[in-house]
Amino acid sequence: MTHAFGPLRVILNPASGQGHLRQRLHALRAELDQRGVDHEVVQTQGPGHATELAREALGQGWRYIAAAGGDGTVNEVVNGWFD
């Protein structure tokens, strides 16, 4: 299957949604696999970690990065893009 984009790095905050996102991780991976999307999921370990992970991903050449979490996670990932 051909996709409009390449490998996807997902930065996931497992504590988001009172931990419900952690429970949905398997379903997320299964959906991406089913659609043939090459991906890697990394989980945050605490405040500020999503910013670090986004910076690392850009430094490693990842072109497609998604934030999975709440407003704070999205904010941290975007800050990592523009630091």
C-alpha positions as a printed NumPy array, in Angstrom:
array([[ 0.   ,  0.   ,  0.   ],
       [ 1.298,  3.464, -0.88 ],
       [ 1.031,  6.265,  1.645],
       [ 1.236, 10.008,  1.309],
       [ 3.906, 10.108,  3.985],
       [ 6.771,  8.075,  5.364],
       [ 7.446,  6.599,  8.795],
       [ 5.496,  8.121, 11.665],
       [ 6.837,  8.742, 15.173],
       [ 4.036,  8.923, 17.744],
       [ 4.87 , 10.656, 21.03 ],
       [ 2.338,  9.33 , 23.518],
       [ 1.607, 10.522, 27.037],
       [ 0.386,  7.352, 28.81 ],
       [-0.963,  9.386, 31.746],
       [-3.26 , 11.448, 29.526],
       [-6.991, 11.025, 30.004],
       [-6.503,  9.566, 33.48 ],
       [-4.531,  6.713, 31.93 ],
       [-7.13 ,  5.812, 29.303],
       [-4.71 ,  6.537, 26.483],
       [-2.351,  3.868, 27.801],
       [-5.234,  1.387, 27.556],
       [-5.816,  2.406, 23.913],
       [-2.173,  1.976, 22.896],
       [-2.681, -1.557, 21.58 ],
       [-5.636, -0.412, 19.456],
       [-3.608,  2.505, 18.068],
       [-0.735,  0.241, 17.063],
       [-3.118, -2.315, 15.561],
       [-4.853,  0.36 , 13.468],
       [-1.569,  1.741, 12.158],
       [-0.342, -1.792, 11.381],
       [-3.59 , -2.665,  9.615],
       [-3.24 ,  0.413,  7.428],
       [ 0.389, -0.423,  6.667],
       [ 1.772,  2.712,  8.308],
       [ 5.412,  2.303,  9.323],
       [ 5.522,  3.756, 12.821],
       [ 7.221,  3.895, 16.172],
       [ 5.486,  4.821, 19.426],
       [ 7.506,  6.384, 22.242],
       [ 6.016,  7.158, 25.636],
       [ 6.692, 10.184, 27.78 ],
       [ 8.069,  9.7  , 31.275],
       [ 7.017, 13.012, 32.825],
       [ 6.66 , 16.76 , 32.35 ],
       [ 8.896, 18.174, 29.617],
       [ 9.761, 14.771, 28.186],
       [ 7.567, 15.197, 25.08 ],
       [ 9.618, 18.279, 24.153],
       [12.823, 16.245, 24.457],
       [11.371, 13.383, 22.419],
       [10.245, 15.755, 19.655],
       [13.713, 17.35 , 19.498],
       [15.339, 13.915, 19.355],
       [12.97 , 12.77 , 16.609],
       [13.795, 15.785, 14.455],
       [17.506, 15.25 , 15.075],
       [17.156, 11.625, 13.991],
       [15.491, 12.656, 10.739],
       [11.858, 11.853, 11.497],
       [ 9.688, 13.956,  9.188],
       [ 6.271, 12.913, 10.506],
       [ 5.622, 13.259, 14.223],
       [ 2.273, 12.958, 16.001],
       [ 1.357, 13.861, 19.566],
       [-1.034, 11.541, 21.405],
       [-2.252, 13.048, 24.64 ],
       [-3.886, 16.183, 25.899],
       [-3.232, 19.862, 25.356],
       [-0.057, 19.733, 27.439],
       [ 1.428, 16.931, 25.347],
       [ 0.62 , 18.713, 22.094],
       [ 2.123, 21.943, 23.461],
       [ 5.328, 20.177, 24.5  ],
       [ 5.739, 18.449, 21.132],
       [ 5.229, 21.707, 19.231],
       [ 7.741, 23.433, 21.512],
       [10.23 , 20.696, 20.644],
       [ 9.781, 21.441, 16.941],
       [10.539, 25.128, 17.347],
       [13.231, 25.191, 20.043]])
